Amino acid sequence: MSQTNPKVYEYSGCSTCRNALKFLDKKKAPYTKIPIREIPPTITELRKAKQYLGDIKKLFNTSGKDYREGNWKEKIISLSEDQIMSELSKNGNLVKRPFVVGKDWVLVGFKEDEWKKVFSGI
């Protein structure tokens, strides 16, 4: 783990986020909790996540109301990456959560097996 605590962008009404935070607390992992709806990830953090994930679509909370009502399934096809990053950085509801940024890694969503690998040293 790096000296800097990972940032965990989360929403308190999200059961997946609550499960992820329980996992971190059980591991006694240090982290900084950030409310994703009020403070969405930065464009730099989103670009870092896209590098790790490979596909920009994996950054989206596809089950969310904002995604569906905003017709993002279609918009993704016609917008540039810069435009998409800008929108994601302004609307945390569009971002898949929890969205976790470490010094040299990113986690999107909560898959316990992936998280165990990242937090194994704790």
Disulfide bonds with the S-S distance in Angstrom:
none
